[in-house]
Every structure is written in structure tokens, then in C-alpha cells.
Amino acid sequence: MTEQAIDRAGIKAVEGLIRPYVRRTPVIEVNSGDFGFGDNPINLKLELMQHAGSFKSRGAFTNLLRREIPEAGVAAASGGNHGAAVAYAAMKLGIPARIFVPTISSPAKVERIRQYGAELEVGGDRYAGSLAASERWLGQSGALPIHAFDQVETILGQGTVGLELEDQAPEIDTLLVSIGGGGLIAGIASWYASRIKVVGVEPEASPTLTRALEMGRPVDTEADGLAADSLAPRRVGELVFPIARRFVDHVVLVSDEAIQNAQSALWSVLRLAAEPGGSAAFAALLSETYRPQPGERLGVVISGGNTTAVDFGG
């Protein structure tokens, strides 16, 4: 199938293709005062309720449905969520899958991959090590690589989060989105195309897009921190970078402590069990790293919930 442009038309076409396979995740409206700051309406897009526990299922199904799959099946390197999503999509479509994850991947994510029946290899301490292992396997097997973020189909699939959210909460002025490799924010920003303000949120310990914007190109940077199993590739995607530079208003950095506090607050106030990476965008509000204007209507993507924790101290 010919490659689609990463734009509203491409995202809309993909949405129709994957609709039978993904959930239209709910949006709930809360008030910032519920969390002890301001008086702004906040629309939370609950992608932690997506199949396989994160938004990643959108990109996984887009890849498997739009690309020609060899007899050897597919392979994916992942901090955990992408691997779980590819394993789930492969299970549903009857496609062999081999998933490579690092040793820092959370037990919840590893268990999900196993439950979905994919072959699993755990090794290396970060995403980069898993990627290298997957590339060696691809050279031997002839399997199709499914990239976690730097693939046209992946970005188009993640862009359907924006399509849904605009329909569910058209009044939003500003949307906060967490960043790892950048597939999610690239897809969402491509959908909105500067019609609202899209703000990226990265961990201080893994500032991939921040460093790329400073240098004018994707560069290797540190990859560590509490959310390292979902928000810590070594560099932002090559496809992602020009989209982010064009459509992302700016990027803010949040500490591990702020992420942990956001996890706790989401559990205490809403009983949402979000993982660290899924909580990062909300952490920017709670820590006042992003300070909304009076009356500013906010959106936040709660991007994943693959965690074994239940009680975050609330």
C-alpha cells in the first residue's frame, strides 16, 4: 500500500481502518481545583483504558493492517507498551510476533506481552539495547520491523487520539502530551495542525525533543528516570522532529518527583492507576511547570496504565 502523508487526511483514513480494533477511549472533565491549583477545566483523555493498556495499540494495528506482513511475522523493540500493543494486535490478527524489551521494563508490561502469546526476549538495560537486539533478529529472520515511534504508520495511528479528542472535547485551548520518542505528540500535533496549542512534556532525565530543538536536529541524549520504560529512547524520531518543530508550541521538563506526585494525585482524586509515563503530562500541571492562564481550557493525555502498583499513597 502506498505511504500516506502524515496529515489530517491520512489520520482520518487510518481511523476508519483501525476502528474495529481499538477503543474510543473516554474523556472525563475535572477541575484543576480538585487537585489544589487554579480553576481551569481539564479534559483527561484516558488512553490507559485502551487495549493493551496504552495508546500504542493504535499504531500497532495501523502497521499490521497497512503493511505487507512476511511469513516470519513481525518484530518490535520496546520499553514495554509498544511491545504489549504489537503482541496484542498480532494475537488478534493471527500474526507471529517477537518482542524485545530491556530489563527495566515493568513486570506489568512483560506479563502483558506474555499473556498475548508473543515470543519475548528480555535483555539490555535500556530501549537502545532492545532495538539493537531486534535489528540482529530481523537480519536473520526476515520479519517485518514495527518501530515504536519513527514510522509513518505508527504516527498516523497515534494521531487518531487527536481525532477522537477533538470530537469529544472541541473546546480545548491547550493539550499537554508526554514525549518519549515522539510518535504520540507527532500524530496528535499533525491532526490539530496548530489549531490549538500542543505542549510537549518530557522527564528531566530524558529530554530527547528538548535537546533536538536546541540543536536543530535529533541528537543522542541521556535516557533515564522513573519513566524510563516508556519515555526514554536515546533520541527523538527523525520523522517526529520536523512535525514537532512545526506544530508543537513548546516543551517543558518535569522531575521524577513531579511524575510520582501526579501518579499519586490521579489515584487519590480519580482512582486512575496511571503508570509514570502515562502521568508525565499531568505532572506538568500539578507541578506548575506549565501554568495555565485564567479560563484556559486544558486537555491532558493520560497515555498508559501498565503498572502493578495499586496504592500510590492516596
C-alpha positions as CSV (number, residue, x, y, z in Angstrom):
1,M,0.0,0.0,0.0
2,T,1.3,3.5,-0.8
3,E,2.6,5.6,2.0
4,Q,0.2,8.2,3.2
5,A,1.3,11.7,4.3
6,I,1.2,12.4,8.0
7,D,-1.6,14.8,8.0
8,R,-5.3,15.1,8.8
9,A,-6.4,13.2,5.7
10,G,-4.0,10.4,6.4
11,I,-5.1,10.2,10.1
12,K,-8.7,10.2,9.2
13,A,-8.2,7.3,6.7
14,V,-6.3,5.3,9.2
15,E,-9.0,5.9,11.9
16,G,-11.6,4.1,9.6
17,L,-9.2,1.2,9.1
18,I,-8.4,0.6,12.8
19,R,-11.8,1.5,14.3
20,P,-13.0,-2.2,14.6
21,Y,-9.8,-3.0,16.6
22,V,-9.3,-0.1,19.0
23,R,-11.4,1.5,21.7
24,R,-12.7,5.0,21.5
25,T,-11.3,5.9,25.0
26,P,-13.3,8.1,27.3
27,V,-12.7,11.7,28.2
28,I,-13.6,13.0,31.7
29,E,-13.8,16.6,32.6
30,V,-12.4,17.7,36.0
31,N,-11.4,21.0,37.5
32,S,-7.9,21.9,38.4
33,G,-9.2,23.0,41.8
34,D,-9.9,19.3,42.5
35,F,-6.1,18.9,42.6
36,G,-5.4,22.1,44.6
37,F,-4.5,24.6,41.9
38,G,-6.4,27.2,39.8
39,D,-9.9,27.0,38.4
40,N,-9.4,25.6,34.9
41,P,-11.4,22.9,33.3
42,I,-9.3,19.9,32.4
43,N,-10.3,17.2,29.9
44,L,-8.4,14.0,30.5
45,K,-8.2,11.6,27.6
46,L,-7.9,8.2,29.2
47,E,-5.7,6.2,26.9
48,L,-4.7,4.0,29.8
49,M,-8.1,2.3,29.1
50,Q,-7.0,1.4,25.5
51,H,-6.4,-2.3,24.5
52,A,-3.0,-3.5,25.9
53,G,-3.1,-0.6,28.4
54,S,-1.9,2.4,26.3
55,F,-2.3,4.4,23.1
56,K,0.3,2.2,21.4
57,S,-2.3,-0.2,20.1
58,R,-3.4,2.4,17.6
59,G,-0.1,2.5,15.9
60,A,0.4,-1.3,16.2
61,F,-2.9,-2.1,14.4
62,T,-2.1,0.6,11.7
63,N,1.2,-1.1,10.9
64,L,-0.2,-4.6,10.9
65,L,-3.2,-3.7,8.7
66,R,-1.5,-1.4,6.2
67,R,1.8,-3.1,5.6
68,E,2.6,-6.4,3.9
69,I,3.4,-9.0,6.6
70,P,6.0,-11.7,5.7
71,E,5.6,-15.3,6.7
72,A,8.1,-14.7,9.5
73,G,5.7,-12.2,11.1
74,V,6.8,-9.0,12.9
75,A,9.3,-7.9,15.5
76,A,9.3,-4.9,17.8
77,A,11.7,-3.3,20.3
78,S,10.0,-1.6,23.1
79,G,10.3,-0.2,26.6
80,G,7.1,-2.3,27.2
81,N,4.0,-0.6,26.0
82,H,4.7,-0.8,22.3
83,G,5.7,-4.4,22.7
84,A,2.5,-5.2,24.5
85,A,0.5,-3.4,21.8
86,V,2.2,-5.2,18.9
87,A,1.8,-8.5,20.7
88,Y,-1.9,-7.8,21.3
89,A,-2.5,-6.7,17.7
90,A,-0.6,-9.7,16.3
91,M,-2.6,-12.1,18.5
92,K,-5.9,-10.6,17.2
93,L,-4.8,-10.8,13.6
94,G,-3.1,-14.2,13.8
95,I,0.4,-12.9,13.0
96,P,3.6,-14.3,14.6
97,A,5.4,-11.7,16.8
98,R,8.7,-11.5,18.6
99,I,9.1,-8.6,21.2
100,F,12.4,-7.3,22.6
101,V,12.3,-5.4,25.9
102,P,15.0,-4.1,28.3
103,T,15.5,-5.3,31.8
104,I,13.9,-2.0,33.1
105,S,10.6,-2.9,31.5
106,S,7.9,-3.1,34.3
107,P,6.7,-6.5,35.3
108,A,3.1,-5.4,34.3
109,K,4.3,-4.8,30.7
110,V,6.3,-8.0,30.5
111,E,3.4,-10.0,31.8
112,R,1.0,-8.5,29.2
113,I,3.3,-9.4,26.4
114,R,3.5,-13.0,27.6
115,Q,-0.3,-13.1,28.0
116,Y,-0.7,-12.1,24.4
117,G,1.4,-15.1,23.2
118,A,4.3,-13.3,21.5
119,E,7.8,-14.6,21.8
120,L,9.7,-12.4,24.3
121,E,13.3,-11.6,24.7
122,V,14.4,-9.5,27.7
123,G,17.9,-8.0,27.6
124,G,19.9,-4.8,27.9
125,D,19.2,-2.1,30.4
126,R,17.5,0.5,28.0
127,Y,15.4,0.7,24.9
128,A,18.5,1.2,22.7
129,G,19.8,-2.3,23.7
130,S,16.5,-3.9,22.8
131,L,16.5,-2.1,19.5
132,A,19.9,-3.5,18.7
133,A,18.8,-7.0,19.6
134,S,15.7,-6.7,17.5
135,E,17.7,-5.5,14.5
136,R,20.0,-8.5,14.7
137,W,17.0,-10.8,14.8
138,L,15.4,-9.0,11.8
139,G,18.5,-9.6,9.8
140,Q,18.3,-13.4,10.5
141,S,14.6,-13.9,10.3
142,G,13.2,-11.7,7.6
143,A,10.4,-10.5,9.9
144,L,8.9,-7.0,9.5
145,P,10.1,-4.4,12.0
146,I,7.4,-2.4,13.7
147,H,9.0,0.8,15.1
148,A,7.8,2.2,18.3
149,F,7.6,5.8,17.1
150,D,9.6,6.6,14.0
151,Q,7.4,5.0,11.4
152,V,4.7,6.7,9.2
153,E,2.1,4.1,10.1
154,T,2.9,4.4,13.8
155,I,2.5,8.2,13.8
156,L,-0.7,8.1,11.8
157,G,-2.2,5.6,14.2
158,Q,-1.3,7.6,17.3
159,G,-2.8,10.7,15.5
160,T,-6.2,9.1,16.0
161,V,-6.0,10.1,19.6
162,G,-6.3,13.7,18.5
163,L,-9.1,13.0,16.1
164,E,-11.2,11.4,18.8
165,L,-10.3,14.1,21.4
166,E,-11.3,16.9,19.1
167,D,-14.7,15.3,18.6
168,Q,-15.1,14.6,22.4
169,A,-13.8,17.9,23.7
170,P,-13.8,20.5,20.9
171,E,-13.5,23.4,23.3
172,I,-9.9,22.7,24.4
173,D,-7.4,25.5,24.0
174,T,-4.2,23.7,25.1
175,L,-3.3,20.0,25.1
176,L,-0.4,18.5,27.1
177,V,1.2,15.4,25.7
178,S,4.0,13.3,27.1
179,I,7.1,12.6,24.9
180,G,9.3,9.6,24.6
181,G,10.4,9.0,21.0
182,G,7.6,11.4,20.0
183,G,5.2,9.3,18.0
184,L,2.2,10.3,20.1
185,I,2.8,14.0,20.0
186,A,3.8,14.0,16.3
187,G,0.5,12.2,15.4
188,I,-1.7,14.5,17.7
189,A,0.1,17.7,16.5
190,S,-0.3,16.6,12.9
191,W,-4.1,16.3,13.5
192,Y,-4.5,19.6,15.2
193,A,-2.0,21.4,12.9
194,S,-1.7,24.4,15.2
195,R,-5.4,24.9,15.6
196,I,-4.8,24.5,19.4
197,K,-1.7,24.8,21.4
198,V,0.1,21.5,21.8
199,V,2.6,21.4,24.6
200,G,5.1,18.5,25.0
201,V,6.1,17.2,28.4
202,E,9.4,15.3,28.9
203,P,11.1,13.9,32.0
204,E,14.1,15.9,33.0
205,A,16.1,12.6,32.9
206,S,15.2,12.0,29.2
207,P,14.9,15.3,27.4
208,T,15.0,13.9,23.8
209,L,12.9,16.5,22.0
210,T,14.2,19.4,24.1
211,R,17.8,18.6,23.1
212,A,16.8,18.1,19.5
213,L,15.1,21.5,19.4
214,E,18.1,23.1,21.0
215,M,20.5,21.6,18.4
216,G,18.2,21.8,15.4
217,R,18.2,18.1,14.8
218,P,17.7,14.8,16.6
219,V,20.7,14.0,18.8
220,D,21.6,11.4,21.4
221,T,20.9,12.4,24.9
222,E,20.5,10.9,28.4
223,A,17.8,8.2,28.9
224,D,17.0,7.6,32.5
225,G,14.5,8.3,35.2
226,L,11.3,7.0,36.7
227,A,9.5,6.7,33.4
228,A,12.5,5.2,31.5
229,D,10.5,2.1,30.4
230,S,8.2,4.3,28.3
231,L,9.7,7.8,27.9
232,A,13.5,7.2,27.5
233,P,14.7,6.4,24.0
234,R,18.2,7.7,23.2
235,R,16.9,10.2,20.7
236,V,13.6,11.6,19.2
237,G,12.5,10.2,15.9
238,E,13.7,11.6,12.6
239,L,10.2,11.7,11.2
240,V,8.9,13.1,14.5
241,F,11.3,16.1,14.7
242,P,10.1,18.2,11.7
243,I,6.5,17.7,12.8
244,A,7.3,18.7,16.3
245,R,9.3,21.8,15.2
246,R,6.4,22.9,13.1
247,F,3.3,22.1,15.2
248,V,4.4,21.7,18.9
249,D,4.1,25.1,20.7
250,H,6.9,24.3,23.2
251,V,8.2,21.5,25.5
252,V,8.5,21.5,29.3
253,L,10.5,19.2,31.6
254,V,9.2,17.6,34.7
255,S,11.1,15.9,37.6
256,D,10.7,12.3,38.7
257,E,9.2,13.6,41.9
258,A,6.6,15.6,39.9
259,I,5.7,12.5,37.9
260,Q,5.4,10.4,41.1
261,N,3.2,13.1,42.7
262,A,1.0,13.1,39.6
263,Q,0.6,9.4,39.8
264,S,-0.5,9.7,43.4
265,A,-2.9,12.6,42.7
266,L,-4.6,10.7,39.8
267,W,-5.1,7.7,42.1
268,S,-6.2,9.8,45.1
269,V,-8.7,12.0,43.3
270,L,-9.9,9.9,40.4
271,R,-8.8,6.3,41.2
272,L,-6.8,6.2,38.0
273,A,-3.9,3.9,38.1
274,A,-1.6,5.5,35.6
275,E,2.0,4.5,35.0
276,P,4.8,7.0,35.3
277,G,5.0,7.7,31.6
278,G,1.2,8.0,31.5
279,S,1.3,10.6,34.3
280,A,4.0,12.8,32.9
281,A,1.8,15.2,31.0
282,F,-0.4,15.8,34.0
283,A,2.7,16.3,36.2
284,A,3.4,19.5,34.2
285,L,0.2,21.0,35.5
286,L,0.4,19.7,39.1
287,S,4.0,20.9,39.5
288,E,3.2,24.2,37.8
289,T,5.9,23.6,35.2
290,Y,3.1,24.6,32.8
291,R,1.0,27.4,34.3
292,P,-2.4,27.9,32.5
293,Q,-3.9,31.3,32.1
294,P,-7.2,32.0,33.9
295,G,-10.0,30.4,31.9
296,E,-7.6,28.4,29.7
297,R,-9.4,25.1,28.7
298,L,-7.0,22.3,29.1
299,G,-6.6,18.8,27.7
300,V,-4.2,16.1,29.0
301,V,-3.5,12.7,27.5
302,I,-3.2,10.0,30.2
303,S,-1.3,7.8,27.9
304,G,-0.8,4.5,29.7
305,G,-1.7,2.4,32.7
306,N,0.6,-0.7,32.6
307,T,1.6,-0.7,36.3
308,T,1.4,-3.3,39.0
309,A,1.0,-0.6,41.6
310,V,-2.5,0.0,43.1
311,D,-1.9,2.2,46.1
312,F,0.1,5.4,45.2
313,G,-0.2,6.7,48.7
314,G,-3.6,8.3,48.5
